[in-house]
Amino acid sequence: MTTEARSPLTQAVKATRPPAPRDRGRLRRFLRSKPAVVSAVILILLLAAVVIGPFFAPDPNVADITAKLQGHSSAHLLGTDDFGRDILARALLGGRVSFIVAFAATAVAVVGGGILGIIAGYWRGPVDDVISRIFDILLAFPMLLLAIIILAALGPSLAAEIIAIGMSDFPRYGRLVRAMTLEAKEREYIRSAVTLGYSRRRILCRHIIPNIYAGVLVVATGNMGKVALAEAALSFLGIGIQRPQPSWGNMISEGQAFLQISPLIAIVPGVAVTVMTICFAFVGDGLRDAFDIRGAGARS
């Protein structure tokens, strides 16, 4: 037996460390939340539809002026738009954009904000002051306005939209991770690990990060719907996904002029992005209950 294994401080670290997560217990708690389960099923079905559906739907960018603004038919289940393009096909392809942006932009925000938040919370001092002031400055701008400014510099494209939304959202995750890191540092087993002389890398990777990831996951999941909504807003304004590539935002923009003649052009993507936003929020609530996290959403 090594000296470290016999050390009372080592035993203190082991004794005060939170128990290993019980995935089955978390799954049971999640499944007890019917809104979360139903929402997760809807999101899975919606994701499957936007991934697989376009392979079986008509080409969403092929125009047929002779078939413009048609209603429901066997050839076009949800009708056509003002260029004769299939509404369902365009909605399915636009849904891909929303899911890609929701996952990718959230990943950019979590990684960027998480790294800076951990640095600020663990090192404190001047480093914390500088990073916190950066967070404060960026948080002074509304998320959508900051995304518009970044997009204006990068130019409209899918990659630019992901970067713009991710960068405009990362200060919120940075503040959250910083607060959770500060809280984790005060726990007894972290202090014992520091006293034992464990490296910062070991303390961060084996003790702090495993105890804060759940809160970040809960907030990120619930926030994905808001990210999809932001993407739709940017495309609606004409600075996100550019036509003729479909997105739910620019479909709503195109369809607002035909609400009385062919309302499905705008209603289908509008309902889709609304359902997506609500479902992500319910799944986030279910994960919060499953991980037994209180106040994670409030700290974001």
N, C-alpha and C positions, 0 to 999 in steps of 0.2 A: 504493500500500500504506500502511495507516494505521500510526501509531506503535505502537498496541497490538499489531498483527499482527506487527511486527518485534521486539517486546520479547522478551528471553530468557526472562523469567518466563512470558509467554504461551505460548511454545514449550514450556516445562517443564510447564505445565498440560496442554497437548495431548499431550505425550510420555508423561506419567505417568498420564493418564486411562485407565481400563480400556477394552479394545476393545469396540466395539459388539456387543450381544448377537446371537448367531446362532440365530435361532428354529428353523431346520431341525435344527441340531445338538441343541438341547434336545428337540425333538420325537422325534428318533431315540433319544436316551437314555431318554426316557419310554416309548417303544414297546418298548424292550428289557426293561422290567419287566413281565412277564406278569401278576403280581397286580394291579399298578396299572391296566393296560389292562382286564383283566376287571372290576375294581371300577368303573372309569369307565363301562364299557358297562352294568353293572348299575344304576348310579346314573342314567344317562341313560334307561334303560328304565323304572326306577321313577318318575322324574320325569315322563316322558311318560304313564305309567299314571295317576298321581294328578292330572295336569292334564286329560287327555282322558277318562279312565275314567268320572268321575262324570256326564258328559253322556249316557252310554249305560247306566248302572246305574240300578236303582230308586231312588226317593227314600229317602235314608238315615234320614230322620226320621219316615217314615210307619209307624205301629204297626199290627200286625195280630195281635190276641191269639189268633185262631184258628190262626195259623201260628207260634206262639212255640216256640223251642228245636227247630226242625226241622233235620234234617241236610241233606246235599247233595241238590239237586234241580235240574231244568232251570230252574225259576224263581229259585232261590237257590243259586248255585254253591257257596257255602261255608256255607250254612245260614242260620239266623236266630237272633237273641238272645232274651232273655226277654220282649221286647215285640213280637216278630215282625218286627223290622227286619232288613234284609239286611246280613249281616256284611261281605261284600265291598264293598258300597257305602259303608258307614261307614268301613271301613279305607282306602279310596281317598280319601275326603274328609278323614279324619284325617291321611293322608299329606301332603295339601296344607299343613295346619297345621305339620307337622314341617319341611317344606322352607322354608316362609315364615319360621318362627322361626329355623331354622338360618342362612339367608342374611341376614336382616334383623338379628338379634341380633349376628351376627359383624360385620356392617358397622358397627353402633353401637359395638361394642367396639374395632374396628380404628381407626375414625376418632377416637373419643374418646381412646383410649389412645395412638394414634399422634401426635396433636397435642401432648398433654402430654409424651409421651416425647421428641419432637424439641425442644420448648422446654427441657425439663430437660437434655437431653444437649448442646444447642448453646450455651445461655446460661450454664449452670452457676451457681456462686455460690449466693446465698440462694434464688433461684428454683428451682434444682435441689434444694436442701435441703427446701423446702416441698413440692414435688411428690413427691419421693421418700418423704417421711414419709406423705403421703396414700396413696401406693401401698402402703407397709408396713402402714398401719392397715387398709386394705381387704383386703389379702392375708391378714391375720390371721383373717379370717372365711372359713369354707368357702364355696365359690361358691354352693352350693344354699341355705345358710342366709342368705346375703346377699340372694339373689334372693327368698326367702320374706319377708324383712323389707321389701324394696322393694315387693313385691306387696301386702303387708298395708297399706301406705300408699296405693298407687295403686288397689287394687281389682282383682278378676279380670277380665281381658279379653285379647284377642290383643295389642293394642298395649302394654298394661301388661306382659305377659309378655316381649315383645321388649325393652322398656326395662329390665326387671328383670334379665334374663339378660345383656343387653349391658353394663349398668352393673356387674354383679358380675364380669364377665370382663375389662373394659377395663384393670384394673391390670396384668394379665399381659402384655398387648400394650404397655402403657406402659413396663414394665421392659425388655421385649425391644427396643423401638425406641430407648429411651434408651441401652442398651448398644451397639446397632449404630451409633447416631449418634456416640457417643464414639469408637468404633473408626474410623469413617469420617473424623472430624475430624483424626486423626493421620496420615492418608495425605498423601503429598508434594504431590499435585496440589491438595488442599484448602488446604494451607498456602500454596502458590504463588498460588492464587486470592485468598486473604485478603491476601497481600502486594501483589497487584496492585490491591487496593482494590475488588474486586467487592462488590456489595451482598449483604447477608445473604439476601435473597430469591432472588437469582440463584444463590448458593452452595447454598442449600437445595434449590431446584427443579431445578437443572441438574446438581448434583454429588452431593449427599448422598442425597436421596430416590430417584433412579434406582439407587443402589447399595445400598439397604436394602429396597426393596419386595419383592424376590424372597424374602428370608427371612421377611418378614411374610406373604406369600402362601402359602408352604409351611406355616407354623404355622397360619394361619387355615383352610386347607383341611382339614388333619388334625384340627382342633379342631371342625369343624362337626358331626361325628357326636356329640361330647360335648355340644354345645349341644342337638341334637335329643333326646339322652338326658335332659338336664336338663329340657327341656320336657315330656317324657313323665313324668318324676318329679313335677313340679309338678302336672300334670293328674291323675296318679294320686292325689296327696294331696288333690285337690279344690280347690286354690287357683289352678289354671291355667285352661285352657279349661273352661267350664261346660257341663254337660249341658242340653239334648239335643244341642248341637253336638259332633260326635265328634272325638276326638283319640286317638292311640294310647295315651296314658297313661290317660285315663278309660275307654277300652275294656278295658284290662287290669284296671282296678279293678272294672268291672262284671262282667267274666267270671270273676273269681277265685272267685265263689260257685257257679259252674256248671262247674267243671273236670271233674267226673266225668260230668255229663250232656251238656254241650256245650262241650268244651275249646277249640274253634276260636274262640270269642268272645275269649279271652285269648291264645291261641297265635298267631293271625294277626298282630295288632299287635305282639306281643312279638318274633316272628321278624323282622318288618319293621324295627322300630327297631334290632334287633341287627345285621341285615344292613347297614342304612344306616350305623351307627356304624363297623363294620369296613371297609366300602368307602371311606368318607371317610379313614380312617386309612391304607389302602393307597395311595390316590390322593395323599395328602400325602407319603408316603414316595417315591412315584414322582416327584413334583415336586421333592423335595429332591435326588434323584439327577440329575434333568434340569437343574436349575440349579446342580448341583455345590456344594451348600451343606452344610457340615459343622457339626453342633452347634446348628442353628437350633432344633430341637425341644427340646434340652436347656436353652436359654436361656429358653424360655417358662415 
